[in-house]
Amino acid sequence: MIQPQTRAWWRATLALCLGSFLVFINLYAPQPLLPELRQLYGISTLAVGLVMSVATLSLAASLLVFGPLSDAIGRGGIMRLTLLGAGGLSLALALAPNFETLLILRALQGFVLGGLPAVAIAWMGDEFEPRGMLSAVGLYIGANSLGGISGRLVGGWVGELAGSSASFLAVGAITLAGVALFWKLLPPARGFSARPFELRGALADLAGHLRNPLLLAAYLLGGINFLIFINQYSYLTFRLAEAPFELGPSVLGMVFLTYLGGTLGSSLSGRLSGHLSPPACMVLGILILMGGTLITLAGSLALIVLGLTINAFGFFLAHAMASSWVGRHAGRARGSASALYLVFYYSGASLGTFWLEPFWQAGAWFGVALGSWLLLGVTLGIALWLRRRQPR
C-alpha cells in the first residue's frame, strides 16, 4: 500500500488529479457558449441545455459499465483509453455540421468521460493506505473543479475569439497532451485483486449497494446537490447574458472562476474531517450552499460572484465527504459502489434542467433559487440522518 505524503503517493495523486482535470475540461467547455448556441440554432433554453444534459446522462450510464468492468479487468487501462477517446471526440465535435450531430457526439463523449470517474476512487482504495486516501480524494475532487473552471475559460475565450469549433479543437489538443503525461505518471496497480466479471454478480453487487442505507443516503445526497449546483450555473449564464449585465461568452467563462471556492472546499475537507464527522461536514457544506444561493439574489454582479464562490465551497465540501463516505462504507466491490455514487451524481446533473426550467419560466432567477432551496432542504435532512446513523 502507498503511504501518505511519500514520493509514490504524490506521483499517483498527481496522475489522478490530472486525469480528473482532463475529464472536466471536456465536460464543461460548452457551458459558457449556451446563450450563443441558443441564438445560433434558434432553440429554447431547455433544448440548448441538452448540450450539457446528454453528456452527463451518458456519462452516468457509462459508470454502470466501467465500474463493474474495472473490478474484473483492472482500472488503469480503462482510465488511459477512455481519456484518449475523450480527446479524439473533442476534435470530432469541432467538425459537427449541425446541432443534432453535436448532440450525438456529446453523448458519445460523455460515455467515454465516465471511465476515469468510475474507477479513480476505487483505484485509490486499492493502492493507498487508508490514512492517505481521504487527503488524496480531496485533492482529486479539487482537480474536478479546476478542470471545470479551465473548460469554461477555454470554451468562453476561444469561442468568443474564433467560434465554438475552435473551442473544441483547443480542448481536444489540451486533452491529448495531458493524456500522454497521465500515461507516464500513473504507477502500475499493485493492490488490485481481479474478480471474474459475471453479469449476475455485478447486478447483485449493485443491488447490495442500493440496499445499504448508509450508501443509498450518500448517493441521493450527492445526486440532488449536484442537480442544483451545476444547473444553477447554466441558468445564471442566461441571466448574465441578458440586461442589465449583457456579458459575452469570454466574461461568462470567467464567472466560473468561482469554482476556485470548490477547490478550496474539497482540499480542506480532509482537515475538517479531523475535527468534525463526515456527515457533520456534509451538513455544513449544504448550509453554506443554501446561504450562497441567497446571496446570488442580489442585483450586484460582485455579490452574485461572491454567492457563487460560497456555493462552490459548500458543494465541494459536501461532495468530497459523500464520495469518500461511499469508499469507506462499501463492504465489497468498491468499483461498482463508487460508480453507483457517480451514476446518481451525474443523473442529477442531467435532470436538473427539467426540475429548474419551470421555476425559471415562472420566476426567473428567484424561481431558480426557490427550486434550489426546496431540494437542498431534502439533502440537509439526509445529512442529518446520516449523522445520527454514523457507525461509532
C-alpha positions as CSV (number, residue, x, y, z in Angstrom):
1,M,0.0,0.0,0.0
2,I,1.2,3.5,-0.8
3,Q,1.9,5.5,2.3
4,P,0.6,9.1,2.5
5,Q,2.9,12.0,1.6
6,T,5.5,9.8,0.1
7,R,7.0,10.3,-3.4
8,A,4.9,7.5,-4.8
9,W,1.7,9.0,-3.1
10,W,2.3,12.4,-4.7
11,R,3.1,10.9,-8.1
12,A,-0.1,8.8,-8.1
13,T,-2.2,11.6,-6.7
14,L,-0.9,14.0,-9.4
15,A,-1.7,11.5,-12.1
16,L,-5.3,11.1,-10.9
17,C,-5.7,14.8,-10.4
18,L,-4.5,15.4,-14.0
19,G,-6.9,12.8,-15.3
20,S,-9.8,14.4,-13.4
21,F,-8.8,17.8,-14.8
22,L,-8.9,16.4,-18.3
23,V,-12.4,14.9,-17.8
24,F,-13.9,18.1,-16.6
25,I,-12.3,20.4,-19.1
26,N,-14.0,18.4,-21.8
27,L,-17.3,18.0,-20.0
28,Y,-17.9,21.7,-19.2
29,A,-16.2,23.6,-22.1
30,P,-19.6,24.3,-23.9
31,Q,-21.3,25.7,-20.9
32,P,-20.4,29.4,-21.3
33,L,-21.4,29.1,-25.0
34,L,-25.0,28.1,-24.2
35,P,-26.6,31.6,-24.8
36,E,-24.7,31.9,-28.1
37,L,-25.7,28.4,-29.2
38,R,-29.3,29.2,-28.3
39,Q,-29.3,32.2,-30.7
40,L,-27.3,30.4,-33.4
41,Y,-29.7,27.5,-33.6
42,G,-32.9,29.4,-32.7
43,I,-33.8,26.9,-29.9
44,S,-35.1,27.2,-26.4
45,T,-33.2,27.3,-23.1
46,L,-34.4,23.8,-22.4
47,A,-33.2,22.5,-25.8
48,V,-29.8,24.1,-25.7
49,G,-29.4,22.7,-22.2
50,L,-29.3,19.3,-23.8
51,V,-25.7,20.0,-24.8
52,M,-24.8,19.6,-21.2
53,S,-27.5,17.1,-20.2
54,V,-26.9,14.4,-22.9
55,A,-23.2,14.3,-21.9
56,T,-23.8,14.0,-18.2
57,L,-26.6,11.4,-18.7
58,S,-24.4,9.2,-21.0
59,L,-21.6,9.6,-18.5
60,A,-23.9,8.4,-15.8
61,A,-24.9,5.4,-17.8
62,S,-21.3,4.5,-18.6
63,L,-20.4,4.3,-14.9
64,L,-22.6,1.2,-14.7
65,V,-20.3,-0.3,-17.3
66,F,-16.9,0.8,-16.3
67,G,-17.3,0.4,-12.5
68,P,-18.2,-3.3,-12.5
69,L,-15.8,-3.9,-15.5
70,S,-12.9,-2.4,-13.6
71,D,-13.5,-4.9,-10.7
72,A,-12.8,-7.7,-13.3
73,I,-10.1,-6.3,-15.6
74,G,-8.4,-3.6,-13.6
75,R,-8.7,0.2,-13.5
76,G,-5.5,1.7,-15.1
77,G,-6.2,0.7,-18.7
78,I,-9.8,1.9,-18.5
79,M,-8.6,5.3,-17.4
80,R,-6.0,5.6,-20.1
81,L,-8.1,4.5,-23.0
82,T,-11.2,6.5,-22.2
83,L,-9.2,9.7,-21.7
84,L,-7.7,9.2,-25.1
85,G,-11.2,8.7,-26.6
86,A,-12.4,11.8,-25.0
87,G,-9.7,13.9,-26.6
88,G,-10.4,12.4,-30.0
89,L,-14.1,13.2,-29.7
90,S,-13.4,16.8,-28.8
91,L,-11.6,17.1,-32.1
92,A,-14.6,15.4,-33.8
93,L,-17.0,17.9,-32.2
94,A,-15.2,20.7,-34.0
95,L,-16.4,19.2,-37.3
96,A,-20.0,18.7,-36.3
97,P,-22.2,20.0,-39.2
98,N,-25.4,20.6,-37.2
99,F,-26.9,20.7,-33.8
100,E,-28.2,17.1,-34.0
101,T,-24.7,15.7,-34.8
102,L,-23.3,17.9,-32.0
103,L,-25.6,16.2,-29.5
104,I,-24.8,12.7,-30.7
105,L,-21.0,13.4,-30.4
106,R,-21.6,14.9,-26.9
107,A,-23.4,11.8,-25.9
108,L,-20.5,9.6,-27.1
109,Q,-18.0,11.9,-25.4
110,G,-20.0,11.7,-22.1
111,F,-19.8,7.9,-22.3
112,V,-16.0,7.8,-22.5
113,L,-15.6,10.6,-20.0
114,G,-17.1,8.2,-17.4
115,G,-14.2,5.9,-17.5
116,L,-11.9,7.7,-15.1
117,P,-14.5,9.0,-12.6
118,A,-16.0,5.4,-12.4
119,V,-12.8,3.9,-11.2
120,A,-10.4,6.5,-9.8
121,I,-11.5,6.5,-6.2
122,A,-11.7,2.7,-6.3
123,W,-8.1,2.7,-7.6
124,M,-7.1,4.8,-4.5
125,G,-8.9,2.4,-2.3
126,D,-6.8,-0.5,-3.8
127,E,-3.5,1.3,-3.7
128,F,-3.4,3.9,-0.9
129,E,-3.1,3.3,2.8
130,P,-6.4,4.3,4.4
131,R,-4.9,7.4,6.1
132,G,-3.7,8.7,2.8
133,M,-6.9,8.1,0.9
134,L,-9.0,10.9,2.3
135,S,-6.4,13.5,1.5
136,A,-6.0,12.1,-2.0
137,V,-9.7,12.2,-2.6
138,G,-9.9,15.8,-1.5
139,L,-7.2,16.8,-3.9
140,Y,-8.7,14.7,-6.7
141,I,-12.1,16.4,-6.3
142,G,-10.3,19.8,-6.2
143,A,-8.9,18.9,-9.6
144,N,-12.5,18.3,-10.7
145,S,-13.2,22.0,-10.0
146,L,-10.0,23.2,-11.7
147,G,-10.9,21.2,-14.8
148,G,-14.4,22.7,-14.8
149,I,-13.0,26.2,-14.5
150,S,-10.5,25.7,-17.2
151,G,-13.0,24.1,-19.6
152,R,-15.3,27.1,-19.2
153,L,-12.5,29.6,-19.6
154,V,-11.1,27.9,-22.7
155,G,-14.7,27.5,-24.1
156,G,-15.6,31.1,-23.4
157,W,-12.4,32.8,-24.5
158,V,-11.7,30.8,-27.6
159,G,-15.4,30.7,-28.5
160,E,-15.7,34.4,-28.5
161,L,-12.5,34.9,-30.5
162,A,-12.9,32.1,-33.1
163,G,-16.2,30.3,-32.6
164,S,-17.3,27.1,-30.9
165,S,-15.4,24.8,-33.3
166,A,-12.1,26.4,-32.3
167,S,-13.1,25.8,-28.7
168,F,-13.5,22.1,-29.2
169,L,-10.2,21.9,-31.1
170,A,-8.4,23.7,-28.3
171,V,-9.8,21.4,-25.7
172,G,-9.0,18.3,-27.8
173,A,-5.4,19.4,-28.2
174,I,-5.0,20.1,-24.4
175,T,-6.6,16.7,-23.6
176,L,-4.3,14.7,-25.9
177,A,-1.2,16.4,-24.5
178,G,-2.4,15.7,-21.0
179,V,-3.2,12.0,-21.7
180,A,0.5,11.5,-22.7
181,L,1.6,12.8,-19.3
182,F,-1.1,10.8,-17.4
183,W,0.0,7.7,-19.2
184,K,3.6,8.2,-17.9
185,L,2.7,9.3,-14.3
186,L,0.2,6.6,-13.3
187,P,2.0,3.8,-11.5
188,P,1.1,0.2,-12.1
189,A,-1.5,-1.3,-9.8
190,R,-0.2,-3.5,-7.0
191,G,-3.1,-3.8,-4.6
192,F,-5.8,-4.8,-7.2
193,S,-7.4,-8.2,-6.9
194,A,-9.4,-9.2,-10.0
195,R,-12.9,-10.7,-9.7
196,P,-14.2,-12.5,-12.8
197,F,-16.9,-10.5,-14.4
198,E,-20.3,-12.0,-14.1
199,L,-23.4,-10.1,-15.0
200,R,-25.4,-11.7,-12.3
201,G,-22.7,-10.9,-9.7
202,A,-22.4,-7.3,-11.0
203,L,-26.1,-6.8,-10.6
204,A,-26.1,-8.4,-7.2
205,D,-23.3,-6.0,-6.1
206,L,-25.3,-3.0,-7.4
207,A,-28.4,-4.2,-5.6
208,G,-26.5,-4.8,-2.4
209,H,-25.2,-1.2,-2.5
210,L,-28.7,0.1,-3.0
211,R,-29.9,-1.9,-0.1
212,N,-27.3,-0.4,2.2
213,P,-29.0,2.7,3.7
214,L,-25.7,4.3,4.5
215,L,-24.7,4.2,0.9
216,L,-28.1,5.0,-0.6
217,A,-28.3,8.1,1.5
218,A,-24.9,9.3,0.3
219,Y,-26.0,8.5,-3.3
220,L,-29.1,10.7,-3.0
221,L,-27.3,13.5,-1.3
222,G,-24.6,13.7,-3.9
223,G,-27.0,13.5,-6.8
224,I,-29.5,16.1,-5.6
225,N,-26.8,18.5,-4.5
226,F,-25.2,18.3,-8.0
227,L,-28.6,18.7,-9.7
228,I,-28.8,22.1,-8.0
229,F,-25.2,23.3,-8.1
230,I,-24.3,22.6,-11.7
231,N,-27.7,23.7,-13.2
232,Q,-27.6,27.0,-11.3
233,Y,-24.6,27.9,-13.4
234,S,-26.4,27.1,-16.7
235,Y,-29.4,29.4,-15.8
236,L,-27.0,32.0,-14.5
237,T,-25.4,32.2,-17.9
238,F,-28.8,33.1,-19.3
239,R,-29.4,35.7,-16.5
240,L,-26.0,37.4,-17.0
241,A,-26.2,37.3,-20.8
242,E,-29.4,39.5,-20.7
243,A,-29.9,43.1,-19.5
244,P,-28.7,44.7,-17.3
245,F,-25.5,42.6,-17.3
246,E,-25.2,41.6,-21.1
247,L,-22.0,39.6,-20.6
248,G,-20.3,37.9,-23.6
249,P,-19.0,34.3,-23.6
250,S,-15.5,35.1,-22.6
251,V,-16.7,37.0,-19.5
252,L,-19.3,34.4,-18.7
253,G,-16.4,31.9,-18.8
254,M,-14.6,33.9,-16.2
255,V,-17.6,33.7,-13.9
256,F,-16.7,30.1,-13.5
257,L,-13.6,31.1,-11.7
258,T,-15.9,31.0,-8.7
259,Y,-15.2,27.2,-8.9
260,L,-12.0,28.0,-7.0
261,G,-14.1,28.1,-3.9
262,G,-14.8,24.5,-4.6
263,T,-11.1,23.7,-5.0
264,L,-10.6,25.2,-1.5
265,G,-13.6,23.4,0.0
266,S,-12.6,20.0,-1.3
267,S,-8.9,20.5,-0.4
268,L,-9.9,21.5,3.2
269,S,-12.3,18.6,3.6
270,G,-9.6,16.2,4.9
271,R,-8.6,18.7,7.6
272,L,-12.2,19.4,8.6
273,S,-12.8,15.7,8.9
274,G,-10.2,15.6,11.7
275,H,-12.5,17.9,13.7
276,L,-16.0,17.0,12.5
277,S,-17.5,13.8,11.4
278,P,-18.1,13.3,7.7
279,P,-21.9,13.7,8.0
280,A,-21.4,16.9,10.0
281,C,-19.1,18.2,7.2
282,M,-21.9,17.3,4.7
283,V,-24.4,19.3,6.9
284,L,-22.0,22.3,7.0
285,G,-21.5,22.1,3.2
286,I,-25.2,22.1,2.4
287,L,-25.9,25.0,4.8
288,I,-23.1,27.0,3.1
289,L,-24.6,26.2,-0.3
290,M,-28.1,27.4,0.8
291,G,-26.5,30.7,2.1
292,G,-24.6,31.3,-1.1
293,T,-27.8,30.8,-3.2
294,L,-29.4,33.5,-1.1
295,I,-26.6,36.0,-1.8
296,T,-27.0,35.4,-5.6
297,L,-30.4,37.1,-5.5
298,A,-28.6,40.4,-5.2
299,G,-28.6,42.7,-8.2
300,S,-24.9,43.4,-8.0
301,L,-22.5,41.3,-10.2
302,A,-19.9,41.4,-7.4
303,L,-22.4,39.9,-4.9
304,I,-23.5,37.3,-7.4
305,V,-19.9,36.2,-7.9
306,L,-19.4,36.1,-4.1
307,G,-22.5,33.9,-3.7
308,L,-21.3,31.5,-6.4
309,T,-17.9,31.2,-4.8
310,I,-19.6,30.4,-1.5
311,N,-21.8,27.9,-3.2
312,A,-18.8,26.1,-4.8
313,F,-17.1,25.9,-1.4
314,G,-20.1,24.3,0.3
315,F,-21.0,22.0,-2.6
316,F,-17.5,20.5,-3.0
317,L,-17.1,20.2,0.8
318,A,-20.2,18.0,0.9
319,H,-19.3,16.2,-2.3
320,A,-15.8,15.3,-1.1
321,M,-17.3,13.9,2.2
322,A,-20.1,12.0,0.5
323,S,-17.8,10.3,-2.1
324,S,-15.2,9.3,0.5
325,W,-18.0,8.0,2.7
326,V,-19.0,5.6,-0.1
327,G,-15.5,4.4,-0.5
328,R,-15.1,3.8,3.3
329,H,-18.5,2.1,3.8
330,A,-18.7,-0.2,0.7
331,G,-18.1,-3.6,2.2
332,R,-17.1,-5.1,-1.2
333,A,-16.9,-4.3,-4.9
334,R,-15.6,-0.7,-4.3
335,G,-15.5,0.0,-8.0
336,S,-19.2,-0.5,-8.5
337,A,-20.0,1.2,-5.2
338,S,-18.1,4.4,-6.3
339,A,-19.5,4.1,-9.8
340,L,-23.1,4.0,-8.4
341,Y,-22.5,7.1,-6.4
342,L,-21.4,8.9,-9.6
343,V,-24.5,7.5,-11.5
344,F,-26.7,9.3,-9.0
345,Y,-24.4,12.3,-9.2
346,Y,-24.4,12.8,-13.0
347,S,-28.0,11.7,-13.3
348,G,-28.9,14.5,-11.1
349,A,-26.9,16.9,-13.3
350,S,-28.8,15.7,-16.4
351,L,-32.2,16.0,-14.8
352,G,-31.6,19.4,-13.2
353,T,-32.8,21.4,-16.3
354,F,-36.2,19.6,-16.1
355,W,-36.6,20.5,-12.4
356,L,-35.4,24.1,-12.6
357,E,-36.9,25.1,-16.0
358,P,-40.5,25.6,-14.6
359,F,-39.1,27.7,-11.8
360,W,-37.1,29.8,-14.3
361,Q,-40.1,30.3,-16.5
362,A,-42.3,31.3,-13.5
363,G,-39.9,33.5,-11.6
364,A,-36.6,33.9,-13.4
365,W,-33.6,33.7,-11.1
366,F,-35.7,34.0,-7.9
367,G,-37.6,30.9,-9.1
368,V,-34.3,29.0,-9.6
369,A,-33.2,29.9,-6.1
370,L,-36.6,28.8,-4.7
371,G,-36.4,25.5,-6.6
372,S,-32.8,25.1,-5.3
373,W,-33.8,25.6,-1.6
374,L,-36.6,23.1,-1.8
375,L,-34.2,20.3,-2.8
376,L,-31.4,21.4,-0.6
377,G,-33.8,21.1,2.3
378,V,-34.1,17.4,1.3
379,T,-30.4,16.8,1.3
380,L,-29.9,18.6,4.6
381,G,-32.4,16.2,6.1
382,I,-30.4,13.2,4.6
383,A,-27.1,14.6,6.0
384,L,-28.7,15.0,9.5
385,W,-30.0,11.4,9.2
386,L,-26.5,10.1,8.3
387,R,-25.1,12.0,11.3
388,R,-27.4,10.1,13.6
389,R,-26.8,6.8,11.9
390,Q,-23.0,7.1,11.6
391,P,-21.3,3.9,12.9
392,R,-19.4,4.5,16.2
